[in-house]
């Protein structure tokens, strides 16, 4: 009986944690190029810089606007980076000076001057429930 009570308590306590569903809509600037979108949902400035600790997703780039949904997200501050892997090699191809050769973007359509924009410019709040963020590729 104790084991049963423990299982019930664990199930009920798990349902008390707030969860969110984040839908990211990416507007492509090369919708007929094919390939995949590579997205990273990052929970902190440290993970955003390295992508270590980010939740990674890959989706087909098969429309003008492509959606990707992250489920089971804990409410908090996040940033998303995305690139259109046109040639399908799994990497953001860059020029000899380091500038991206494939379309890319960040949450809040954070502007890029040199390198990736700071976390604070790309950051947004994820709240409990469902929400949508849009990113326009450059």
N, C-alpha and C positions, 0 to 999 in steps of 0.2 A: 504494500500500500504506500509506503514511503517513496518508493521508486516512481510510482505512478504520480504522486503529488509533486515530486521533483520535476518530472517531465512536463506536467501541466504548468508549473510555475515558470520553467524555462521558456516554454512556448509563449505564454502570456507576456513575459518580460521582453521577449524579442519583438513583440508587436508594439511595444511602447516606444521604440526608437523611431524618431522621425525619419522618413525617407522621401526622396524627391525623384522625379523623372524629368530629365533635362533633354529637350529636343533641340538639336542644333541644325538650323537650316543654312546651307551654304549656297550662295549665289555664284555660279561659275562665270568666268569671263571667256572661257573657251569650251562651251558646252558640247561641241561636236568632236573634241579631242580624244574622248575615250579615257581609259585609265581608271585610277581609283583616287579617292580622297583619303588622306591619312590625317586623322584627328587625334589630338592629345588633350584630355581634360586634366588640368593640373590644380592641385589643392593648395599650393603655396608658391612663393617667389623662388624658393630653392628648387622645387621640382619643375617649375616652369622653365628655368634656365637649362636644366639638364635633361628633362623629360623622364628622369628616373623617379618613379613613384607616381607618375601620371597614368591615367586609364587611357589606353590606346584603342582606337577603332579604325577599321578600314572599310569603306563602302564604295560601290561602283559609282563612277561619275557618268551617269547615264541620262541626265536631264539638265535643264537650265538651273533648276534649284534642286539640290540634293539634301535629304534629311538623314540624320543619324541620331539615335536615341540612346542616352545613357540612363540606365535604371539603377535603383538602389543607391542613389547618391545621397550622402549625408548633407544636410543643410550647412552652408558655410560660404566662404569666399573662394572662387575658382577663376581660372583663365583658360581659354581654349586657343590652341594654335592648330592650323590646318594648312595642308598644301595639296595641290592637285598633281599627283604622280602620273603625269601624262604617259611616260614611257614604261611604267610598271616595274621599275627597278627597286622600289621600296625606299628610295632616298630622294631628298630634295637636291636636285642637280643645281650646281652653282657655277658661275663664270670664274675665270682665273683670279678675279679680284674678290670673289666671295659673294657676289650678288646673285640671288636666286634666278635660275633660268626657267623655273616652273612657277605657275601661279600659287600664291600663298595668302594667308590672312590670319587675323587674330580677333578674338572677341572684342566687342565695342568698336570694331573696325579701327583698332588702335593704330596710330600712324607710325610709320617706320622711317627713321632718319638714317641711323647707322646701326646695324644689327637688329635684334628683336626689340620690340618696344618694352619698356619696363612693365613689370607685373601690375603695378598700380594703375596703368592706363588700360590694360586688358582685363582687369579684374571685375567681377560682378558677383552679386549675392545669389546663391541658390537657396530658395525657400522650400519648405515642405509642400508637397503636391507636384503639379505639373507646370512646367514653364518652357518657353521657347526663346532661344537666342539666335540672332541672324548674323552671318558674317559674309561680307562681300569680298571675293578674291581680287587680288591686285595683279 
